[in-house]
Amino acid sequence: MSIRFAAPAKSCKVRMAPDFVRRIRSFPANDDGDIVGAEHLSAALRHFAKHGIAAAQNAREQAIAAGRAGDRQTFEWWLEICRALDRRMARGIDQAGRTASI
């Protein structure tokens, strides 16, 4: 079977204007900011290596257990690890923790 190339009837401009490129180049690709510190990020990566896809859920359970035990420092630690792995899940824990005043 042969392949036939059919060029478009009208050529299109594929290059971006230099002014446009200069304008958008100043915006970072990841504009989330530094939400998670380096220490928590490193711990989250180790936790992910140990627990795989279930790491965020495991960190959530650890945070909830620490909150129920009244250990605020451990709760914050696991909350930050959960935040590094799954921000939405961590937001739910944080809101529940504030209302329950863990």
ChimeraX commands (.cxc) that place a marker at each C-alpha (Angstrom):
marker #1 position 0.00,0.00,0.00 radius 0.5
marker #1 position 1.44,3.35,-0.98 radius 0.5
marker #1 position 1.28,6.50,1.12 radius 0.5
marker #1 position 0.40,9.77,-0.51 radius 0.5
marker #1 position 1.18,13.12,1.11 radius 0.5
marker #1 position -1.32,15.87,0.47 radius 0.5
marker #1 position -0.07,19.29,1.60 radius 0.5
marker #1 position -2.71,21.75,2.80 radius 0.5
marker #1 position -4.00,24.14,0.20 radius 0.5
marker #1 position -3.18,27.10,2.41 radius 0.5
marker #1 position 0.08,27.25,4.34 radius 0.5
marker #1 position -0.12,28.06,8.01 radius 0.5
marker #1 position 2.31,29.97,10.18 radius 0.5
marker #1 position 3.90,27.61,12.68 radius 0.5
marker #1 position 6.39,29.99,14.25 radius 0.5
marker #1 position 5.38,32.02,17.25 radius 0.5
marker #1 position 5.99,35.74,17.20 radius 0.5
marker #1 position 9.19,36.68,19.08 radius 0.5
marker #1 position 7.30,39.17,21.30 radius 0.5
marker #1 position 4.85,36.46,22.32 radius 0.5
marker #1 position 7.69,34.05,23.13 radius 0.5
marker #1 position 9.44,36.65,25.32 radius 0.5
marker #1 position 6.20,37.34,27.19 radius 0.5
marker #1 position 5.34,33.72,27.97 radius 0.5
marker #1 position 8.92,32.68,28.68 radius 0.5
marker #1 position 8.87,34.69,31.91 radius 0.5
marker #1 position 6.11,32.46,33.36 radius 0.5
marker #1 position 7.40,29.33,35.09 radius 0.5
marker #1 position 6.08,25.99,33.92 radius 0.5
marker #1 position 5.31,24.97,37.50 radius 0.5
marker #1 position 3.73,28.02,39.10 radius 0.5
marker #1 position 2.46,26.24,42.21 radius 0.5
marker #1 position 5.04,27.93,44.40 radius 0.5
marker #1 position 6.99,26.09,47.05 radius 0.5
marker #1 position 4.04,24.44,48.77 radius 0.5
marker #1 position 6.02,21.54,50.20 radius 0.5
marker #1 position 9.45,21.99,51.76 radius 0.5
marker #1 position 12.48,19.99,50.67 radius 0.5
marker #1 position 12.48,17.90,53.85 radius 0.5
marker #1 position 8.83,16.91,53.41 radius 0.5
marker #1 position 9.29,16.27,49.70 radius 0.5
marker #1 position 12.21,13.94,50.37 radius 0.5
marker #1 position 10.20,12.09,53.04 radius 0.5
marker #1 position 7.21,11.88,50.68 radius 0.5
marker #1 position 9.36,10.35,47.94 radius 0.5
marker #1 position 10.77,7.76,50.38 radius 0.5
marker #1 position 7.22,7.04,51.56 radius 0.5
marker #1 position 6.07,6.63,47.95 radius 0.5
marker #1 position 8.98,4.25,47.26 radius 0.5
marker #1 position 7.88,2.13,50.20 radius 0.5
marker #1 position 4.09,2.16,49.70 radius 0.5
marker #1 position 3.67,2.84,45.98 radius 0.5
marker #1 position 0.32,4.16,44.78 radius 0.5
marker #1 position -1.20,3.72,48.24 radius 0.5
marker #1 position 1.34,6.15,49.78 radius 0.5
marker #1 position -1.02,9.14,49.97 radius 0.5
marker #1 position -3.76,7.05,51.55 radius 0.5
marker #1 position -1.27,5.61,54.04 radius 0.5
marker #1 position 0.00,9.10,54.92 radius 0.5
marker #1 position -3.63,10.22,55.37 radius 0.5
marker #1 position -4.28,7.35,57.77 radius 0.5
marker #1 position -1.10,8.16,59.70 radius 0.5
marker #1 position -2.16,11.82,60.00 radius 0.5
marker #1 position -5.65,10.91,61.19 radius 0.5
marker #1 position -4.26,8.45,63.75 radius 0.5
marker #1 position -1.84,11.08,65.07 radius 0.5
marker #1 position -4.65,13.62,65.22 radius 0.5
marker #1 position -6.87,11.28,67.19 radius 0.5
marker #1 position -3.98,10.60,69.58 radius 0.5
marker #1 position -3.62,14.36,70.10 radius 0.5
marker #1 position -0.08,14.51,68.67 radius 0.5
marker #1 position -0.20,17.78,66.70 radius 0.5
marker #1 position 3.44,17.67,65.56 radius 0.5
marker #1 position 3.12,14.17,64.05 radius 0.5
marker #1 position -0.22,15.15,62.53 radius 0.5
marker #1 position 1.41,18.13,60.78 radius 0.5
marker #1 position 4.29,15.92,59.55 radius 0.5
marker #1 position 1.99,13.35,57.95 radius 0.5
marker #1 position -0.28,16.08,56.62 radius 0.5
marker #1 position 2.67,17.65,54.76 radius 0.5
marker #1 position 3.70,14.26,53.36 radius 0.5
marker #1 position 0.13,13.66,52.23 radius 0.5
marker #1 position 0.06,17.17,50.72 radius 0.5
marker #1 position 3.20,16.39,48.70 radius 0.5
marker #1 position 1.58,13.23,47.34 radius 0.5
marker #1 position -2.06,14.30,46.94 radius 0.5
marker #1 position -2.97,17.92,47.59 radius 0.5
marker #1 position -6.72,17.37,47.40 radius 0.5
marker #1 position -6.64,14.54,49.94 radius 0.5
marker #1 position -4.50,16.64,52.28 radius 0.5
marker #1 position -6.91,19.57,51.99 radius 0.5
marker #1 position -9.70,17.32,53.25 radius 0.5
marker #1 position -7.62,16.17,56.22 radius 0.5
marker #1 position -6.56,19.71,57.05 radius 0.5
marker #1 position -10.15,20.99,57.04 radius 0.5
marker #1 position -11.32,18.09,59.19 radius 0.5
marker #1 position -8.39,18.64,61.55 radius 0.5
marker #1 position -9.20,22.32,62.00 radius 0.5
marker #1 position -12.86,21.67,62.75 radius 0.5
marker #1 position -12.03,18.90,65.20 radius 0.5
marker #1 position -9.19,21.04,66.65 radius 0.5
marker #1 position -6.72,18.17,66.60 radius 0.5
marker link #1:1,2 radius 0.2
marker link #1:2,3 radius 0.2
marker link #1:3,4 radius 0.2
marker link #1:4,5 radius 0.2
marker link #1:5,6 radius 0.2
marker link #1:6,7 radius 0.2
marker link #1:7,8 radius 0.2
marker link #1:8,9 radius 0.2
marker link #1:9,10 radius 0.2
marker link #1:10,11 radius 0.2
marker link #1:11,12 radius 0.2
marker link #1:12,13 radius 0.2
marker link #1:13,14 radius 0.2
marker link #1:14,15 radius 0.2
marker link #1:15,16 radius 0.2
marker link #1:16,17 radius 0.2
marker link #1:17,18 radius 0.2
marker link #1:18,19 radius 0.2
marker link #1:19,20 radius 0.2
marker link #1:20,21 radius 0.2
marker link #1:21,22 radius 0.2
marker link #1:22,23 radius 0.2
marker link #1:23,24 radius 0.2
marker link #1:24,25 radius 0.2
marker link #1:25,26 radius 0.2
marker link #1:26,27 radius 0.2
marker link #1:27,28 radius 0.2
marker link #1:28,29 radius 0.2
marker link #1:29,30 radius 0.2
marker link #1:30,31 radius 0.2
marker link #1:31,32 radius 0.2
marker link #1:32,33 radius 0.2
marker link #1:33,34 radius 0.2
marker link #1:34,35 radius 0.2
marker link #1:35,36 radius 0.2
marker link #1:36,37 radius 0.2
marker link #1:37,38 radius 0.2
marker link #1:38,39 radius 0.2
marker link #1:39,40 radius 0.2
marker link #1:40,41 radius 0.2
marker link #1:41,42 radius 0.2
marker link #1:42,43 radius 0.2
marker link #1:43,44 radius 0.2
marker link #1:44,45 radius 0.2
marker link #1:45,46 radius 0.2
marker link #1:46,47 radius 0.2
marker link #1:47,48 radius 0.2
marker link #1:48,49 radius 0.2
marker link #1:49,50 radius 0.2
marker link #1:50,51 radius 0.2
marker link #1:51,52 radius 0.2
marker link #1:52,53 radius 0.2
marker link #1:53,54 radius 0.2
marker link #1:54,55 radius 0.2
marker link #1:55,56 radius 0.2
marker link #1:56,57 radius 0.2
marker link #1:57,58 radius 0.2
marker link #1:58,59 radius 0.2
marker link #1:59,60 radius 0.2
marker link #1:60,61 radius 0.2
marker link #1:61,62 radius 0.2
marker link #1:62,63 radius 0.2
marker link #1:63,64 radius 0.2
marker link #1:64,65 radius 0.2
marker link #1:65,66 radius 0.2
marker link #1:66,67 radius 0.2
marker link #1:67,68 radius 0.2
marker link #1:68,69 radius 0.2
marker link #1:69,70 radius 0.2
marker link #1:70,71 radius 0.2
marker link #1:71,72 radius 0.2
marker link #1:72,73 radius 0.2
marker link #1:73,74 radius 0.2
marker link #1:74,75 radius 0.2
marker link #1:75,76 radius 0.2
marker link #1:76,77 radius 0.2
marker link #1:77,78 radius 0.2
marker link #1:78,79 radius 0.2
marker link #1:79,80 radius 0.2
marker link #1:80,81 radius 0.2
marker link #1:81,82 radius 0.2
marker link #1:82,83 radius 0.2
marker link #1:83,84 radius 0.2
marker link #1:84,85 radius 0.2
marker link #1:85,86 radius 0.2
marker link #1:86,87 radius 0.2
marker link #1:87,88 radius 0.2
marker link #1:88,89 radius 0.2
marker link #1:89,90 radius 0.2
marker link #1:90,91 radius 0.2
marker link #1:91,92 radius 0.2
marker link #1:92,93 radius 0.2
marker link #1:93,94 radius 0.2
marker link #1:94,95 radius 0.2
marker link #1:95,96 radius 0.2
marker link #1:96,97 radius 0.2
marker link #1:97,98 radius 0.2
marker link #1:98,99 radius 0.2
marker link #1:99,100 radius 0.2
marker link #1:100,101 radius 0.2
marker link #1:101,102 radius 0.2
view
